[in-house]
Amino acid sequence: MQSKEWTVHIYISEDDADKRTLARAVLSAQDSEWHESVGIARRNPDDRAVPEIGDELAAGRALMDLADKLLGDAAEDVARLSGPLEAR
């Protein structure tokens, strides 16, 4: 069986006032970038600053977007490759 490795790097940055967190998820396969997604979290000004929560929300949103892109790729491939052999 062939083994493959895909790598996801998540880069997180926060603004100086800790009101906004941005996470960038980059999927790499076979030594090349394949997809990139971004997630953003904003803190309500009335809430106390807990940076870990912003990190989790922003990273989770970036990963959800990345998952949607991969599922979209798969759906397009299935649609393109389904049907009679002559049509391919």
C-alpha positions in Angstrom: 0.0 0.0 0.0 1.3 3.5 -0.9 1.6 6.0 1.9 1.1 9.7 1.4 1.7 12.6 3.7 -0.3 15.9 3.7 0.8 18.6 6.1 -1.3 21.5 7.5 0.5 24.4 9.1 -1.6 26.9 11.1 -0.2 30.4 11.5 -1.9 32.5 14.2 -1.5 36.3 14.7 -3.3 38.7 17.0 -3.6 42.4 16.9 -1.9 44.5 19.5 -5.2 45.2 21.4 -6.0 41.4 21.4 -9.4 42.2 19.8 -8.9 40.2 16.6 -7.2 36.9 15.9 -6.3 35.6 12.4 -5.4 32.0 11.6 -4.1 30.9 8.2 -4.2 27.2 7.5 -1.9 26.0 4.7 -2.3 22.5 3.3 0.8 21.1 1.5 1.0 17.9 -0.4 4.0 16.5 -2.3 6.2 19.6 -1.4 3.8 22.1 -2.9 1.1 24.3 -1.4 -2.3 23.1 -2.3 -4.9 25.1 -0.4 -4.9 28.0 1.9 -7.7 29.1 4.2 -8.2 31.9 6.7 -10.3 32.1 9.9 -10.9 35.2 11.9 -12.1 35.6 15.5 -13.1 38.9 17.1 -13.4 39.6 20.8 -16.5 41.3 22.1 -15.2 44.5 23.8 -17.2 43.6 26.9 -15.4 40.2 27.3 -12.1 39.8 29.0 -9.1 38.9 26.9 -8.4 35.2 26.7 -6.1 34.8 23.7 -6.5 31.0 23.6 -10.2 31.3 22.8 -9.5 33.5 19.8 -6.8 31.1 18.7 -9.1 28.2 18.9 -12.0 30.0 17.1 -9.8 31.4 14.3 -7.9 28.1 13.8 -11.2 26.1 13.8 -12.8 28.4 11.2 -9.7 28.2 9.0 -9.8 24.4 9.2 -13.5 24.3 8.5 -12.9 26.3 5.3 -10.0 24.1 4.4 -12.3 21.0 4.8 -15.0 22.7 2.6 -12.4 23.2 -0.1 -11.2 19.6 0.0 -14.8 18.3 -0.2 -15.5 20.7 -3.1 -12.4 19.3 -4.9 -13.7 15.7 -4.4 -17.2 16.6 -5.6 -15.8 18.2 -8.7 -13.5 15.1 -9.4 -16.4 12.7 -8.9 -18.6 14.7 -11.3 -15.9 15.0 -13.8 -15.0 11.3 -13.7 -18.5 9.8 -13.4 -20.6 8.7 -16.4 -19.9 6.6 -19.4 -16.2 5.8 -20.2 -16.7 7.3 -23.7 -17.5 10.7 -22.2 -14.3 10.9 -20.2 
